[in-house]
Amino acid sequence: MYILSMISLGFIPILIGFILIYGTYKQVPTYESFVEGGKEGIKIAITIIPFLVGMLVAISIFRASGALEALMRLIRPGMNYLGIPAEIVPLAIIRPISGTAALGMTSDLIAVHGPDSYIGRLSSVLQGSTDTTFYVLTVYFGAVGIKKMGDALKVGLLADLVGIIAAVVVVTIFFGAK
């Protein structure tokens, strides 16, 4: 374990050093390229701030308005019929919107139900099987100025749905239901 820790601690500096040496060997102005990349990074960060703020406000309104709880009451019977714990549904809804909020929900579910419970395992697998589709579309497409993202949204949400179904199936197969 000690050797692995030492390798992992030194990996990033070695990688950066290798890139600088290789760039210098190829006669690339490495420092100037680094500074130019930093400038572009700051411009992109400033460009995406309005998109991030809008998305975070929408998430806060959705949760604070009680819409999430109302939706839970509405779909709980169907989830129970399918054998899917209703506690997972808010995570499945929030995950495509915000990774941070989903991570917070996953932490809460694990704290309440335990990491080795069906819900704890399912929330962990779901967290890793889906993506922050709305975040990706809002931030990255917004940063590069793509306005028409309907097809990407459909495919991203379909991939999230497949990830949710796969998480339920895999956790049920490997760990059993409830």
LINGIBEL-V377523 format. One record per run of one state. SS is the DSSP state (h for helix, s for strand, l for the rest). FROM is the first residue (numbers start at 0). LEN is the number of residues. If there is no record, write none. Layout:
ss->SS from->FROM len->LEN
ss->SS from->FROM len->LEN
This chain:
ss->l from->0 len->1
ss->h from->1 len->24
ss->l from->25 len->4
ss->h from->29 len->35
ss->l from->64 len->2
ss->h from->66 len->16
ss->l from->82 len->3
ss->h from->85 len->10
ss->l from->95 len->3
ss->h from->98 len->15
ss->l from->113 len->4
ss->h from->117 len->12
ss->l from->129 len->3
ss->h from->132 len->12
ss->l from->144 len->5
ss->h from->149 len->26
ss->l from->175 len->3
